Structure formats: structure tokens, C-alpha cells
Amino acid sequence: MLDRRIVVHRSILPEADDDVIASAILEPRHKRAGLIVTTHDTAPVRDALAAVIERGEVRGACFATQTSQADTDAHR
């Protein structure tokens, strides 16, 4: 359970549109103290994340990607 002072804003974006995703990362609708991104690892998304890290909006980023059932089976 999160503290009552924490507010989570969620955006659902078209996963195939890197420009929309990058724009949402670079130009948030709300002031933020953190960022969780679940999307494909692409150059525009990495560049947008690097920009917000450089601006000091977030401290780092980590991608966790499951690429196939074989990867899932290999980690069991």
C-alpha cells in the first residue's frame, strides 16, 4: 500500500507509436517525482528517458523485457 500522499497517474499509449511515447515522457501532463515506463526498448524512448534523467526529473531507468516464452522458461 502506498502512502496517502503518493498519487499515481497512468497513461495508456499506443505501443507501436514511439513518437507518442517519447512525447509523453518528455512532456508530462502532471508534475512528477518518478517515472515507470513499460514499453519496447527503442532509440526514441531511450533518448526521451535520457533527456528527463539529464533534466533531473528522474534518477535512472531500467528496462525489463520478456521477448519470448523460451526466455521465460529459461529463467524458471
MIDOSE-1310 file (N, C-alpha, C; in nm, 2 decimals, decimal comma, always signed):
residues 76
mldr	+0,08/-0,12/+0,00/+0,00/+0,00/+0,00/+0,09/+0,12/+0,00; +0,06/+0,22/-0,09/+0,13/+0,34/-0,10/+0,08/+0,44/+0,01; +0,17/+0,53/+0,05/+0,14/+0,64/+0,14/+0,03/+0,72/+0,08; -0,06/+0,78/+0,15/-0,17/+0,86/+0,10/-0,13/+0,98/+0,02
rivv	+0,00/+1,03/+0,05/+0,05/+1,14/-0,02/+0,10/+1,11/-0,16; +0,11/+0,98/-0,19/+0,16/+0,94/-0,33/+0,04/+0,93/-0,42; +0,05/+1,00/-0,53/-0,05/+0,99/-0,64/+0,01/+0,93/-0,76; -0,05/+0,83/-0,82/+0,00/+0,76/-0,94/-0,09/+0,80/-1,05
hrsi	-0,03/+0,86/-1,16/-0,10/+0,89/-1,28/-0,06/+0,79/-1,39; -0,16/+0,73/-1,45/-0,13/+0,63/-1,55/-0,18/+0,67/-1,69; -0,09/+0,65/-1,79/-0,13/+0,68/-1,93/-0,12/+0,55/-2,01; -0,22/+0,53/-2,09/-0,21/+0,41/-2,18/-0,20/+0,47/-2,32
lpea	-0,09/+0,43/-2,38/-0,05/+0,49/-2,51/-0,04/+0,38/-2,61; -0,05/+0,41/-2,74/-0,03/+0,31/-2,85/+0,11/+0,26/-2,85; +0,13/+0,13/-2,82/+0,27/+0,08/-2,80/+0,35/+0,08/-2,93; +0,29/+0,09/-3,05/+0,37/+0,10/-3,17/+0,41/+0,24/-3,21
dddv	+0,37/+0,34/-3,14/+0,40/+0,48/-3,17/+0,50/+0,54/-3,08; +0,63/+0,52/-3,12/+0,74/+0,57/-3,04/+0,74/+0,72/-3,02; +0,68/+0,80/-3,12/+0,68/+0,94/-3,10/+0,58/+0,99/-2,99; +0,47/+0,92/-2,98/+0,37/+0,95/-2,88/+0,43/+0,91/-2,74
iasa	+0,49/+0,80/-2,73/+0,55/+0,76/-2,61/+0,66/+0,85/-2,56; +0,75/+0,89/-2,66/+0,86/+0,98/-2,63/+0,80/+1,12/-2,58; +0,70/+1,16/-2,65/+0,63/+1,29/-2,61/+0,57/+1,29/-2,47; +0,51/+1,17/-2,44/+0,45/+1,16/-2,30/+0,56/+1,16/-2,20
ilep	+0,68/+1,10/-2,23/+0,79/+1,10/-2,14/+0,85/+1,24/-2,12; +0,86/+1,31/-2,23/+0,93/+1,45/-2,23/+0,83/+1,56/-2,18; +0,70/+1,54/-2,20/+0,61/+1,65/-2,17/+0,50/+1,59/-2,09; +0,52/+1,56/-1,96/+0,42/+1,50/-1,87/+0,30/+1,60/-1,85
rhkr	+0,18/+1,54/-1,83/+0,07/+1,62/-1,80/+0,06/+1,67/-1,66; +0,14/+1,60/-1,57/+0,14/+1,63/-1,43/+0,29/+1,64/-1,38; +0,31/+1,72/-1,28/+0,44/+1,73/-1,22/+0,47/+1,59/-1,16; +0,60/+1,54/-1,18/+0,63/+1,41/-1,13/+0,76/+1,41/-1,05
agli	+0,77/+1,31/-0,96/+0,89/+1,28/-0,89/+0,95/+1,15/-0,92; +0,88/+1,08/-1,01/+0,93/+0,95/-1,06/+0,86/+0,91/-1,19; +0,91/+0,80/-1,24/+0,85/+0,76/-1,37/+0,87/+0,61/-1,39; +0,76/+0,54/-1,42/+0,76/+0,40/-1,46/+0,72/+0,39/-1,60
vtth	+0,80/+0,32/-1,68/+0,77/+0,31/-1,83/+0,77/+0,16/-1,86; +0,66/+0,11/-1,92/+0,66/-0,03/-1,97/+0,63/-0,02/-2,12; +0,74/-0,04/-2,20/+0,72/-0,03/-2,34/+0,84/-0,10/-2,41; +0,85/-0,10/-2,54/+0,96/-0,16/-2,61/+1,08/-0,07/-2,59
dtap	+1,20/-0,13/-2,60/+1,32/-0,06/-2,59/+1,36/-0,01/-2,73; +1,34/+0,12/-2,75/+1,37/+0,17/-2,89/+1,45/+0,30/-2,87; +1,52/+0,34/-2,97/+1,60/+0,46/-2,96/+1,52/+0,59/-2,92; +1,41/+0,62/-2,98/+1,33/+0,74/-2,93/+1,29/+0,73/-2,78
vrda	+1,26/+0,62/-2,74/+1,22/+0,60/-2,59/+1,35/+0,62/-2,51; +1,46/+0,56/-2,55/+1,58/+0,57/-2,47/+1,63/+0,72/-2,47; +1,62/+0,79/-2,58/+1,65/+0,93/-2,59/+1,57/+1,01/-2,50; +1,44/+0,99/-2,50/+1,35/+1,06/-2,41/+1,38/+1,04/-2,27
laav	+1,40/+0,91/-2,23/+1,44/+0,88/-2,09/+1,57/+0,95/-2,05; +1,67/+0,95/-2,14/+1,80/+1,01/-2,11/+1,78/+1,16/-2,09; +1,69/+1,22/-2,17/+1,66/+1,37/-2,15/+1,60/+1,40/-2,02; +1,50/+1,32/-1,97/+1,44/+1,35/-1,84/+1,54/+1,32/-1,73
ierg	+1,62/+1,22/-1,75/+1,73/+1,19/-1,64/+1,82/+1,31/-1,64; +1,87/+1,36/-1,75/+1,96/+1,47/-1,76/+1,90/+1,60/-1,70; +1,77/+1,62/-1,72/+1,70/+1,73/-1,66/+1,68/+1,72/-1,51; +1,71/+1,60/-1,45/+1,69/+1,58/-1,31/+1,55/+1,54/-1,27
evrg	+1,46/+1,50/-1,36/+1,33/+1,47/-1,33/+1,32/+1,33/-1,27; +1,40/+1,24/-1,31/+1,41/+1,10/-1,26/+1,56/+1,07/-1,25; +1,59/+0,97/-1,16/+1,73/+0,94/-1,13/+1,79/+0,83/-1,22; +1,71/+0,75/-1,28/+1,76/+0,64/-1,37/+1,64/+0,56/-1,43
acfa	+1,68/+0,47/-1,52/+1,58/+0,39/-1,59/+1,63/+0,25/-1,60; +1,54/+0,16/-1,60/+1,57/+0,01/-1,62/+1,46/-0,05/-1,71; +1,50/-0,12/-1,81/+1,41/-0,19/-1,90/+1,41/-0,34/-1,86; +1,29/-0,39/-1,84/+1,28/-0,54/-1,82/+1,19/-0,59/-1,93
tqts	+1,24/-0,67/-2,01/+1,17/-0,72/-2,13/+1,16/-0,87/-2,14; +1,05/-0,92/-2,16/+1,03/-1,06/-2,19/+1,01/-1,07/-2,34; +1,10/-1,14/-2,41/+1,10/-1,14/-2,56/+1,03/-1,27/-2,61; +1,03/-1,38/-2,53/+0,97/-1,50/-2,59/+0,94/-1,59/-2,47
qadt	+0,86/-1,70/-2,50/+0,83/-1,80/-2,40/+0,96/-1,87/-2,36; +1,05/-1,89/-2,46/+1,17/-1,96/-2,43/+1,25/-1,89/-2,32; +1,25/-1,75/-2,32/+1,32/-1,67/-2,22/+1,26/-1,70/-2,08; +1,12/-1,70/-2,08/+1,05/-1,72/-1,96/+1,09/-1,86/-1,90
dahr	+1,08/-1,96/-1,99/+1,12/-2,10/-1,94/+1,26/-2,11/-1,89; +1,35/-2,04/-1,96/+1,49/-2,05/-1,92/+1,52/-1,99/-1,78; +1,43/-1,90/-1,73/+1,45/-1,84/-1,60/+1,38/-1,90/-1,49; +1,32/-2,01/-1,51/+1,24/-2,08/-1,41/+1,33/-2,17/-1,33
